[in-house]
Amino acid sequence: MPGYETTAAAREVLRHSTAHVLAQAVTDLWPGARYAIGPPIEDGFYYDFELPGGARFSEDDLGRIEGRMREIVAEDQPFVREEHTIAEGLALFADQPYKVEIIEGVGEAAEAEGVGEGVVSAYRNSDRFVDLCRGPHVASTGKLGHFKLTKVAAAYWRGDERRPQLQRIYGTAWESEGALAAYLHRLEEAEKRDHRRLGSELDLFHFPPEIGGGLPVFHPKGGLIRKLMEDFSREEHAKAGYEFVYTPHLAKSTLFEISGHLGWYKDGMYPPMEMEGATYYPKPMNCPMHILIYKSRQRSYRELPLRLFEFGTVYRFERSGVLNGLLRVRGFAQDDSHIFCTPDQLAGELADLLSFVLSILRAFGLEDFEAELATRPEKFVGDPTEWDTATAALREAAESAGIDFVVAEGEGAFYAPKIDVHVKDAIGRRWQVSTLQVDLQMPQRFDMEFVGSDNTRHRPYMIHRALFGSVERFFAILLEHYAGQLPVWLSPVQVSVLPVRSDHQLYADSVASALRAQGLRVDVVPADEQLGGRIRRAKMEKVPFVAVVGDEDLANSTVGVNSVGSTRPERGVALVDFVSRVVEADRSHSVKG
């Protein structure tokens, strides 16, 4: 069909069809296997299985399964749609308990809605294999073929750890061999860039089991990178009129009852602590405490907008199965800002906020943006007029920022519309980072007010804004985007000075002193081992500049320079010129409007 090769919808059909072929191959190879669900996902598909007799897949089985899949593709079996009553469906899949549960759910829903018994559809692509499915599918298995099975993982039925644990096979499928090869190359690149591996190799952070899952510690070099990120952010926030606040790590349950977090997010919060007749929780969000700062005294319209900012650590009990290095942790620092403004300031404030967000992201070398505007869902709370005002203001902000955006109709939270900013990294992966959300409930729940120019009380608007999202996650994104080779201004060591022999040590120290006098971060590596080994180690540690000093350099006040991106070393570079070059590289990051 026209556009089949590139449209997202067509790829989804292709991947879902390939998932069916995977299920058919597994049931051929393991008679009696039970198959659960096999949806398309971003860049691929998966299928969940329960093998007979408690058997388990291994990674070695993937090649064998792929081989059977290719035989099914070569047979060019047609996908044939069937429709069945609930009773017929239950009979058809009587030996497949996971399908039976799905069919029973369809029947119960139909009965609850008063639309009769209900109907289920299935797709048959051989006399031996039929799968419960809404479709659509490609015309026949012969239309498939550009696929690869990638890994085996554990998965609970319907994501519930109280239900049976199944085995999940992941795969990817594309419209051409070239598209598949390009994706597999991206996977290979992603593995090289994995921040967990880089964190270990570069001695930046780790996750001590004695502390607990999802709770990282940052080593001196990683801690320095965090400090540089946070210091830069604080400086820019100060210039933009933000005021800095600090809040505690836990609070009484009454605060989270007022905010609604105990009603909405209790399952994701750490358990309570009972002390002196009160119940305390580690905070999952900073916003209730920022609201209390606002409410600490009466506010006038002359004080608004009030922009409060904090690197506030929050705690959320993520299930162990979803923890993922620094990308998904249980304790993390949000660069949290809450802006309180008058209704007539909302549109302008959101536009300025989004412009500020993009400028900071650009300063970290991220340039490829797109945004998603999530609007009012079917079930919501609050005044529809306020929803419309907030959504229009968010749309206006996205349009004025000149950023590409899509509207996700009905996908806002039940209490607020929002803009999510996504970035693409160096290998084309899409990451959601910053969020701007107009909260229509917190001001009411906390009875927030300001005194207007008419000397009467009014309700302020409240904007939640996370820029990095969390420091930990943004750290991981940057590490993977740059493959560990961070920009000079973020590198924990910017220059390694290597004396060729021990009698060059004093000159090496003077080179380091000249660099440090400019505020640069330098180490001197003594001539305790061969020069080549020290140069290789500095490059493995991702040091941007390696300065080698020998006899001629000592005589002429020069250095030899190995720098990132250069094709060969430079000799005889005047020390003053080298210092100027590193200073320029250190200060080259800039906030672009």
C-alpha positions in Angstrom: 0.0 0.0 0.0 1.2 3.6 -0.6 3.5 4.8 2.2 3.8 1.4 3.7 7.5 1.5 4.0 7.7 4.6 6.3 4.4 5.3 8.1 4.3 4.6 11.8 0.9 2.9 11.4 2.2 0.6 8.7 5.2 -0.3 10.8 2.9 -1.1 13.7 1.0 -3.6 11.5 4.2 -5.1 10.3 5.5 -5.6 13.8 2.3 -7.0 15.2 2.2 -9.5 12.3 5.7 -10.5 13.0 4.8 -11.0 16.7 2.1 -13.5 15.5 4.8 -15.4 13.5 6.9 -15.5 16.7 4.1 -17.0 18.6 3.5 -19.6 15.9 7.2 -20.5 15.8 7.3 -21.0 19.6 4.2 -23.2 19.7 5.7 -25.3 16.8 8.9 -25.7 18.7 7.4 -26.2 22.2 4.1 -28.0 21.8 1.8 -27.1 24.6 3.3 -23.6 25.1 0.8 -21.0 26.3 0.9 -17.6 24.6 -0.4 -14.5 26.3 0.0 -11.1 24.5 2.2 -9.9 21.7 1.8 -6.2 20.9 3.9 -3.9 18.7 6.1 -1.4 20.7 8.4 1.4 19.8 10.9 0.0 17.3 9.7 -3.6 17.7 7.4 -6.1 19.4 7.3 -8.7 22.1 5.4 -11.8 23.0 4.9 -13.4 26.4 4.9 -17.2 26.9 4.6 -19.9 29.5 6.5 -23.0 28.4 5.3 -26.5 29.3 6.8 -28.2 32.3 8.4 -25.0 33.6 10.9 -24.9 30.8 12.7 -21.6 30.2 14.0 -19.9 27.1 17.7 -19.1 26.9 19.3 -16.5 24.7 20.7 -19.5 22.6 17.1 -20.4 21.7 16.6 -17.1 19.8 18.4 -18.3 16.7 16.4 -21.5 16.6 13.1 -19.6 16.9 14.2 -17.1 14.2 14.9 -20.1 11.9 11.4 -21.4 12.3 10.0 -17.9 11.8 11.8 -17.6 8.5 10.3 -21.0 7.4 6.8 -19.6 8.2 7.6 -16.4 6.2 8.8 -18.5 3.3 5.5 -20.5 3.3 3.6 -17.2 2.6 0.7 -18.2 4.8 -2.3 -15.8 4.5 -3.6 -14.0 7.6 -7.3 -14.8 7.7 -9.7 -12.9 10.0 -12.4 -14.7 11.9 -15.1 -13.4 14.2 -16.5 -15.5 17.1 -19.1 -15.2 19.8 -17.8 -15.3 23.4 -18.8 -19.0 23.7 -17.0 -19.9 20.4 -13.9 -18.0 21.4 -13.7 -19.7 24.8 -14.0 -23.1 23.0 -11.4 -22.2 20.4 -8.9 -21.1 23.0 -9.8 -23.6 25.7 -6.2 -24.7 26.1 -4.9 -21.2 26.3 -5.8 -19.7 29.8 -4.4 -16.2 29.1 -6.6 -15.9 26.0 -9.6 -17.3 27.9 -9.1 -14.6 30.6 -9.1 -11.9 27.9 -12.2 -13.3 26.2 -14.0 -13.4 29.5 -13.1 -9.8 30.1 -14.6 -8.8 26.7 -17.8 -10.7 27.5 -18.1 -9.0 30.9 -17.6 -5.6 29.4 -20.2 -6.2 26.7 -22.7 -7.4 29.4 -22.0 -4.3 31.6 -22.5 -2.0 28.6 -25.7 -3.8 27.6 -24.6 -4.6 24.1 -25.3 -8.3 24.1 -22.9 -11.3 24.5 -20.0 -9.6 22.7 -17.8 -10.7 19.8 -14.1 -11.4 19.6 -11.9 -11.6 16.5 -9.0 -13.9 15.7 -6.5 -14.3 12.9 -5.5 -17.7 11.5 -2.5 -18.1 9.4 -2.2 -21.8 9.2 -4.3 -24.9 10.1 -2.2 -25.2 13.2 -2.1 -21.7 14.6 -4.7 -19.1 15.4 -4.4 -16.0 17.6 -6.9 -13.8 19.4 -6.4 -10.4 17.9 -8.2 -7.2 16.7 -5.9 -6.8 13.8 -5.1 -5.6 11.2 -2.3 -7.6 9.8 -0.4 -7.8 6.6 -1.9 -10.0 3.8 0.4 -12.9 4.4 3.5 -14.0 6.2 5.5 -13.6 2.9 5.2 -9.8 3.3 7.5 -10.0 6.4 11.1 -11.0 6.8 13.2 -8.1 7.9 13.3 -8.9 11.6 15.6 -9.9 14.5 14.9 -11.3 17.9 16.9 -9.4 20.5 16.5 -10.7 24.0 14.6 -12.8 26.6 13.2 -11.2 29.8 10.9 -12.0 32.6 7.4 -10.4 32.7 4.4 -10.8 35.0 1.1 -11.5 33.4 -0.6 -8.1 33.0 2.2 -6.5 34.9 1.0 -7.7 38.2 3.7 -9.3 40.4 1.0 -11.4 42.1 0.2 -13.1 38.8 2.2 -15.8 37.0 5.6 -14.9 35.8 6.0 -15.4 32.1 8.9 -15.2 29.7 9.0 -12.3 27.2 10.8 -12.5 23.8 11.6 -9.1 22.3 12.2 -8.5 18.7 12.4 -5.8 16.1 10.9 -5.7 12.5 11.3 -3.2 9.7 10.2 -2.6 6.1 13.6 -3.3 4.5 16.9 -4.9 5.2 18.5 -1.5 5.2 16.2 -0.1 7.8 16.8 -3.2 10.0 20.5 -2.9 9.6 20.4 0.8 10.5 18.4 0.0 13.7 20.7 -2.8 14.7 23.6 -0.4 14.3 21.8 2.1 16.6 21.4 -0.7 19.1 25.1 -1.4 18.9 25.9 2.3 19.4 23.4 2.5 22.3 25.2 -0.4 24.0 28.6 1.3 23.6 27.0 4.5 25.1 25.2 2.7 28.0 25.6 5.1 30.9 25.8 2.3 33.4 28.9 0.9 31.7 30.4 4.4 31.2 29.7 5.2 34.8 31.8 2.3 35.9 34.6 2.8 33.4 34.9 6.5 34.1 34.5 6.1 37.9 31.5 8.3 38.1 28.8 6.5 40.2 27.6 3.1 41.3 24.7 1.4 43.1 25.9 -0.2 46.4 23.7 -3.2 47.3 24.1 -2.2 50.9 22.1 1.0 50.3 19.4 -0.6 48.2 18.2 -0.7 44.6 17.7 2.5 42.7 19.8 4.6 45.1 23.1 5.6 43.5 26.2 7.2 45.0 28.2 9.6 42.9 32.0 9.3 43.1 34.2 12.5 43.1 34.3 12.8 39.3 30.6 12.1 39.0 29.9 14.5 41.8 31.9 17.2 40.2 30.0 16.8 36.9 26.7 17.1 38.9 28.0 20.2 40.6 28.9 21.8 37.3 25.5 21.0 35.9 23.7 22.4 39.0 26.0 25.5 39.4 25.3 26.5 35.8 21.6 25.9 36.2 21.5 28.0 39.4 23.3 30.9 37.7 20.9 30.9 34.9 17.9 30.7 37.1 19.2 33.6 39.2 19.5 35.7 36.0 15.9 34.8 35.1 14.4 36.0 38.3 14.0 32.8 40.2 14.3 32.7 44.0 16.0 29.7 45.7 14.3 27.7 48.4 15.1 24.6 50.4 12.6 22.1 51.8 13.0 18.9 54.0 13.0 15.4 52.8 9.9 14.2 54.7 6.6 15.6 56.0 3.6 14.7 58.0 0.9 12.7 56.2 -1.5 15.6 56.6 0.4 17.6 54.0 0.1 14.9 51.4 -3.6 14.4 52.3 -4.2 18.0 51.4 -2.2 17.9 48.2 -3.9 14.6 47.2 -0.7 12.6 46.8 -1.9 10.0 49.4 -5.0 9.5 47.3 -3.3 9.6 43.9 0.3 8.3 44.4 0.3 6.3 47.7 1.4 3.1 45.9 4.5 4.8 44.6 5.4 6.4 47.9 7.7 4.9 50.5 6.0 3.4 53.6 5.1 5.8 56.5 7.0 6.3 59.7 5.3 6.7 63.0 6.9 9.2 65.4 5.6 11.1 68.4 2.0 10.4 67.5 2.3 11.6 63.9 2.8 9.8 60.6 5.6 11.0 58.3 6.3 10.1 54.6 9.5 10.8 52.6 8.3 13.3 50.1 7.4 12.1 46.5 7.0 15.7 45.2 8.3 19.2 46.2 5.3 21.1 45.2 3.3 21.0 48.4 6.2 22.5 50.3 6.7 25.2 47.8 3.0 26.1 48.2 3.5 26.4 51.9 6.3 28.9 51.3 3.9 30.9 49.1 1.2 30.7 51.8 3.6 31.7 54.6 2.2 35.3 54.4 -0.3 37.2 52.4 0.8 37.8 48.8 0.1 40.9 46.6 -0.3 41.0 42.9 2.8 43.2 42.9 4.9 40.1 44.0 3.7 38.0 41.1 5.0 36.1 39.2 6.8 34.4 42.1 9.2 31.8 40.8 10.5 29.4 43.4 13.4 27.0 42.5 15.0 24.0 44.3 17.1 21.0 43.5 14.9 19.0 45.8 15.4 15.3 46.4 12.3 13.2 46.3 11.7 9.5 46.9 9.4 7.1 45.0 9.3 3.4 45.4 9.7 2.1 41.9 9.3 -1.6 41.5 12.7 -3.4 41.1 11.7 -4.6 37.6 11.6 -1.1 36.2 14.8 0.3 37.7 17.2 1.2 35.0 20.5 2.8 36.1 20.2 6.5 36.6 17.3 6.6 34.2 14.8 5.2 36.7 15.8 5.4 40.4 14.1 5.6 43.7 15.7 8.7 45.1 16.5 11.6 42.8 16.9 15.4 42.7 14.3 17.3 40.7 15.3 20.7 39.4 11.9 21.8 40.5 10.4 25.2 39.9 6.9 26.4 40.8 5.6 29.6 39.4 2.7 31.5 40.9 1.2 34.1 38.7 -2.0 36.1 38.0 -4.4 34.8 35.4 -3.4 37.6 32.9 0.3 36.7 33.4 -0.2 33.0 32.5 0.3 33.1 28.7 3.4 35.4 28.9 4.9 33.4 31.7 4.5 30.1 29.9 6.1 31.5 26.8 9.1 32.8 28.7 9.4 29.5 30.6 9.5 27.4 27.5 12.0 29.8 25.9 14.2 29.5 29.1 13.9 25.7 29.1 15.1 25.4 25.5 17.9 27.8 26.1 19.3 25.7 28.9 18.9 22.5 27.0 20.9 24.1 24.1 23.6 25.1 26.5 24.1 21.4 27.2 24.4 20.7 23.5 20.9 19.4 22.8 19.4 21.0 19.7 16.8 18.6 18.2 13.5 19.3 20.0 9.9 18.5 19.7 7.0 18.9 22.2 3.7 17.3 23.0 0.8 19.3 24.3 -1.5 17.0 26.4 -5.0 18.3 26.7 -8.1 17.7 28.8 -9.0 14.0 29.2 -12.6 12.7 29.2 -12.5 12.4 33.0 -11.2 15.5 34.6 -11.7 17.8 37.6 -12.0 21.5 37.7 -13.7 24.2 35.6 -13.7 23.6 31.8 -13.2 27.3 31.2 -10.0 27.2 33.2 -8.9 24.2 31.3 -9.4 26.0 28.0 -7.5 29.0 29.2 -4.6 27.0 30.4 -4.5 24.8 27.3 -4.6 27.9 25.0 -1.8 29.5 26.9 0.4 26.3 26.6 -0.4 26.2 22.9 0.6 29.8 22.5 3.9 29.2 24.3 4.8 26.3 22.0 3.9 28.4 18.9 5.9 31.4 20.1 8.9 29.2 20.9 9.0 27.9 17.3 9.2 24.3 18.4 7.6 21.5 16.5 4.8 20.1 18.6 1.9 17.6 18.4 -1.3 17.7 20.3 -2.1 14.6 22.4 -5.8 15.0 22.7 -7.2 13.9 26.0 -3.9 12.8 27.4 -3.4 15.4 30.1 -3.6 14.4 33.7 -7.1 14.6 35.2 -6.1 17.7 37.0 -3.9 19.7 34.5 -2.8 20.1 30.9 0.9 20.1 30.1 3.7 20.4 27.6 6.4 17.7 27.5 9.6 18.6 25.7 11.5 15.8 24.0 15.0 15.8 22.7 16.8 13.6 20.2 20.3 12.5 21.1 23.3 11.9 18.9 22.0 8.5 17.6 18.4 9.6 17.1 16.8 8.3 20.3 14.0 10.4 21.7 14.0 11.4 25.4 11.4 13.1 27.3 13.1 15.7 29.6 11.3 18.9 30.5 7.7 19.4 31.6 5.5 22.5 32.0 2.2 21.9 33.7 -0.6 24.3 34.6 -2.0 23.0 37.9 -5.7 23.7 38.2 -6.2 21.8 41.5 -3.4 22.6 44.0 -4.3 26.3 44.3 -7.8 25.3 45.3 -6.8 22.4 47.6 -4.5 24.7 49.5 -6.8 27.7 49.3 -4.1 29.9 47.7 -4.8 33.6 47.3 -3.3 37.0 46.4 -4.6 40.5 46.8 -5.3 42.1 43.5 -5.1 45.7 42.3 -8.9 45.9 43.2 -8.0 45.1 46.8 -9.9 41.8 46.7 -8.7 38.2 47.0 -8.0 36.2 43.8 -6.8 32.7 43.1 -3.3 32.5 41.5 -2.4 30.1 38.7 0.3 27.6 39.5 2.9 26.2 37.0 5.0 23.1 37.7 8.2 23.1 35.8 11.0 20.5 35.8 13.8 21.3 33.3 16.3 18.5 33.6 13.4 16.3 34.9 15.8 14.9 37.4 19.5 15.5 37.7 20.2 11.8 37.7 18.3 11.1 34.5 19.6 14.1 32.7 23.1 13.1 33.7 22.5 9.7 32.1 21.1 11.2 28.9 24.1 13.5 28.6 26.5 10.7 29.2 24.9 8.6 26.5 24.5 11.5 24.1 28.2 12.3 24.3 29.3 8.6 24.6 31.1 9.7 27.8 33.2 12.4 26.0 31.5 15.3 27.7 32.1 18.9 26.5 35.2 20.6 28.0 33.2 22.7 30.4 31.6 19.6 31.9 34.7 17.3 31.9 35.9 16.6 35.5 39.5 16.7 34.2 40.0 19.1 31.3 43.7 18.7 30.8 46.2 15.9 31.7 49.8 17.1 31.7 52.3 14.3 31.0 56.1 14.9 31.5 58.1 12.6 29.1 60.7 11.9 31.8 60.9 12.6 35.5 63.3 15.5 34.9 60.4 17.3 33.1 58.2 17.2 36.2 58.9 20.7 37.4 58.0 22.2 34.0 54.9 20.0 33.9 53.9 21.4 37.3 54.4 25.0 36.0 52.1 24.2 32.9 49.5 22.9 35.3 49.8 26.0 37.4 49.3 28.3 34.4 46.1 26.4 33.5 44.8 26.3 37.1 45.3 30.0 37.4 42.5 30.3 34.7 40.2 28.1 36.8 40.8 25.0 34.7 40.7 21.5 36.1 44.1 19.8 35.5 46.0 16.7 36.7 49.7 15.9 36.2 50.5 12.3 35.6 54.2 11.6 36.7 56.5 9.6 34.4 56.2 6.4 36.4 55.3 4.4 33.3 55.7 4.6 29.6 54.3 7.7 27.9 52.2 5.8 25.4 50.4 4.0 28.3 49.7 7.3 30.0 48.3 8.8 26.8 46.0 5.8 26.2 44.7 6.0 29.8 44.0 9.7 29.5 42.0 9.1 26.3 40.1 6.2 27.9 39.2 8.5 30.7 37.8 10.9 28.1 40.2 13.8 29.0 39.6 16.5 26.3 43.3 17.8 26.2 46.5 15.9 26.8 49.6 18.1 27.1 52.9 16.3 26.7 56.1 18.1 27.7 59.6 17.1 26.9 63.1 18.7 26.3 62.1 21.1 23.5 59.0 22.2 25.4 61.1 22.9 28.5 63.5 25.0 26.4 60.8 26.9 24.4 57.8 27.2 26.8 55.7 25.0 24.6 53.6 21.9 24.9 52.7 19.0 22.7 48.9 18.6 22.4 46.7 15.6 21.9 43.1 16.9 21.8 39.7 15.2 21.2 38.8 15.3 17.5 42.3 16.0 16.2 43.7 13.5 13.7 47.3 13.7 15.0 49.2 15.3 17.8 50.5 18.9 17.6 54.1 19.8 18.5 55.6 23.0 19.8 52.3 24.8 20.7 53.2 27.9 22.7 52.0 27.5 26.3 50.2 30.8 26.3 48.3 29.8 23.2 47.4 26.5 24.6 46.1 28.0 27.8 44.0 30.4 25.7 42.6 27.5 23.6 41.5 25.5 26.7 40.0 28.6 28.3 38.0 29.3 25.1 36.8 25.7 25.0 35.8 25.8 28.7 33.8 29.0 28.2 32.3 28.2 24.8 29.0 26.9 26.1 26.4 29.6 25.8 22.8 30.0 26.4 21.1 30.6 23.0 17.8 32.3 22.7 
